[in-house]
Each structure stands twice: as C-alpha cells, then as structure tokens.
Amino acid sequence: MTPIIHRHSQGRRRRGPQFVKLIAVTVAMLLAISFSSACRRGASSEDETPDTSSYRPESTPATQFERDMKYMRDAHFAHVWIFSRKDGKEFTKEDSDILHTNAPKVVDWVKTDQNRVLAGSNFPLEPAQLATLQKRFNLEDYTGK
C-alpha cells in the first residue's frame, strides 16, 4: 500500500496558530515603537536653556486709542481712517448713519475714546463720498501707518 501524501506535507510545514500570534504581536510592537518615537524631541540635557534671543514680547498699548489702533492693524486692513466731528462733540446716531451711508465698503467700525471713530476697509473711499465725509468730519488717513 502506498502512503497518502498530503499536499501540505510536501516540503512545507503547516504553521500553527502560535506562529500567527507571534507575527501579530511582533507587528503590534513595531507599530507601537514607531508611533511613540516618531514625534519625540531629541534628548537634551537638563541644564540646556531654550533660545529666547529672538523673542521680544510686545508691550501692551497704554491708552484705549492705542489698543483700538492695534486691533485695526492686527486686522490687516488695506485702509484705515480716523473720523472725528469738526466741533469735537460726541458722535450721534445721525453721524453714524452718515458714516455708514458714505463709506459702505468699510468692514469694521470702532468707536474709541476722545470722540473718534476708527474705520477699516480693504477698499478705498470713492472721491465723491470722501468729499461728503470731509465736509462734516475731520479725517485722518492711517493707511500704512
């Protein structure tokens, strides 16, 4: 009688469940090691101090007007104007309506101390509207300052 030869016994050994577990554990460990070391900073000594030579904290603006101007500059507007009434009085609802009507492309309005209003826009004022505003208000152009 001829022995029956199974296909898997011809030169190859059947791998058991222990071998599969070993491969899975090895892959898991390699992944864990690569993830844990991928974003780690290089080793540094304890006495090493960070380089702060280029760091200069900005000073806090002293007045409300300076804080408001900083806000407008930080908004990166292409144009910044300061409006104040010619008589030096406080702005009224009518003043506000005139400003908004004649400067429709102004994105941000900030009423600040000393009876002034800051205006920020990425578009210039039209010449006719600018002339109307200059009849009623003092206008300072802070564009690029």
Secondary structure as UniProt FT lines:
FT   HELIX           7..9
FT   HELIX           17..38
FT   TURN            46..47
FT   TURN            53..54
FT   HELIX           64..74
FT   TURN            75..76
FT   STRAND          79..85
FT   TURN            86..87
FT   HELIX           93..102
FT   TURN            104..105
FT   STRAND          108..112
FT   TURN            113..115
FT   STRAND          116..121
FT   HELIX           127..136
FT   STRAND          137..141
FT   TURN            143..144
//
